[in-house]
Amino acid sequence: MEPQEKDSTKFGEPRKFDPTFKGPVYNRGCTDVICCILFILALLGYFVVGILAWSQGDPRKVIYPTDSSGQFCGQVGTKLEKKPFLFYFNIMKCASPLVLLEFQCPTTQICVEKCPDRFMTLKKAYKNELDKKYYSSYCKEGADLSSWNLLNILKGRLCPAMLIPSRPFSHRCFPALKKNDDGVIVVGNRTTFQDGSETTNSTDLLEGAKSSMKVRELRMVAMKIFEDYTQSWHWILLGLVMAMIFSLIFIVLMRFLAGIMIWIMIFLVIAVIGYGIFHCYLEYSRLKFEPGANITIRDLGLQTDFSVYLEIRQTWLAFLIILCILELVIVLLLIFLRKRILIAIALIKEASRAIGYVMSSLFYPLLTFALVALVIAYWAVTAVFLSTSNEAIYKVFNETECPYSRDTCDPKTFNTSNASSACADAQCLFAFYGGETYYHKYLIFLQFYNLFLFFWCANFVTALGQVTLAGAFASYYWTYKKPEDLPAYPIFSSLGRALRYHTGSLAFGSLILAIVQVIRVLLEYLDHKLQGAQNKFAKFLLSCLKCCFWCLEKFIKFLNRNAYIMMAIYGKSFCTSARDAFFLLMRNIIRVAVLDKVTDFLLFLGKLLIVGLVGIISFLFFSGRARATMDSGFTLNYYWVPILTLIVGSYLIAHGFFSVYAMCVDTLFLCFLEDLERNDGSMERPYFMPENMLKILKKNNQGKTVE
């Protein structure tokens, strides 16, 4: 035995020959029972939080605007169903800093059928019955302009002092501001107008309109994106099906032509990235003489229409540089890892045979997708209901000095309250949604619990898939006569063992990973809050913590993955399986260093190829460069929305299919390492690994490295 092997005994004793060992142990017991009970209790608590949120929340608060009484504008089935727009009595009040603190303008707001389209004062409306009738539609319910005099209407704030031409924006009426030919801001071609008592400049409306639109700009973008999805969802679905077909064809071809497909994949990836470089160069050259194309991204600032960025040269130059660097890195890695790639291809070939005998493994990712989608949907719906489960809070608003200003009030009893008698101009208006109960006080903790259980459940589903696949592929490896002696339904058998015996161990490993991920989320939140801080040391410390926890998460994922493989084979607890897997890898550290990430790199190129093909096809289609787009007859606000959706979706689909290969390769590799420790290739102790695979992998022995 070589010196390196002697030193490696400090990582545990190598496995001994056992003639009774035939693969995954069937006689096993439940592991990590305490963590299983804890996980079940956490799930029950999660269901309680969901039920509580669904009983208290109201998603309508996200969809519909609310008037000063907290009623929803335009909601079907209510008396305001035909009044979808929110109208502000005095939009200039929205320039108050209170808007940013409470997201509510300190002025009366009512729901109206349509926004006003003309200039008119309340004083002028009293001179004409038609004007009076038109004006009354913008007054509070119950205000009677026919029998009440002007002073009582204004004193009771039952009607606005003036109307100005407005247009709907995100279901709210905002002044129809624009610039004339001289660059002066006007409203309805006027620069000034009378509000009944004084002259007001149109520029005074600008700050109020700007302030109230800040909190709603993202809503407008979201609505446009939603509109794009409604226009293109069937094409997106077709693209995702195309990505699934590409992935399936690639996997099937890998079953029979693994070596050839790997090299074809490598050259196609280089070609696809090369086409991207060529296209970026063409766009960069095309914009050379276009007016305004030389502006920088920094000067352009944040734009809600992201297609604007594609009309400047700097964007395409950035894409060009990124793709060139990516192409160079891939080419250099292929050159330096050429011999290791040959070894990885041999391992992938054996994985292809294993998948060919366990074809049901290709469809298992569909179950994982369904479970992950269920977890995400439950988390998202619960988060929305929790965030909308506050009660309507009313506060005292006034224009003169008042000791009760901004105090909480009740609109039903406000007229008989001390605030009403002490402050003549005070009003009790809807301010925001909140609450004083224990439920509302601890709402932030419920949101945190929702986030934590989301990570825990998502990691549990992923772990379940890894253990299931590892058990099935381990059954394939530890079979002498393949596929004659392969167990029937290996995927279902492995899934049953995982759920029956190892739910606690899966919950334990998922819990550790979820804790680290939640800490990373908190660090990102702190980093976002400290962006404007001047403390350099705090920023440096935060960056170091983010880097450390990122590395920790990667290490835990690697350790968990190998622990689940050992657990699937021997049926031991999580900690014992993690220790055995770690020691086994450390006893064969050189083989691990040679093969660990090479196969992952090759499989990543496969994902990159599928994403690149779908991305190019979707770009040509949705950007209008394909004839099919013109024939389809739809227009998009942002054509990058379906493109990005398809890129992300195709990557997830490709990742799901290739994750089967990755898990198969990792399982076979660990089984191969144990095979070398248990057996010596003699008649009494033959290897389970096929002869051709054995010759290639044994070349990389403990004392020799592959250049």
PyMOL commands that set and color helices and strands:
alter all, ss='L'
color gray80, all
select helices_A, chain A and resi 3-11+33-56+60-63+91-95+98-102+122-125+129-136+150-155+202-214+217-289+297-300+306-311+313-336+338-357+359-362+364-387+414-416+418-422+438-441+443-477+490-501+503-529+536-570+574-587+589-595+598-622+627-632+640-678+691-698
alter helices_A, ss='H'
color red, helices_A
select strands_A, chain A and resi 85-88+109-112+120-121+162-163+166-169+172-175+177-179+185-187+192-194+199-201+391-397+408-409+427-434
alter strands_A, ss='S'
color yellow, strands_A
deselect
rebuild
show_as cartoon
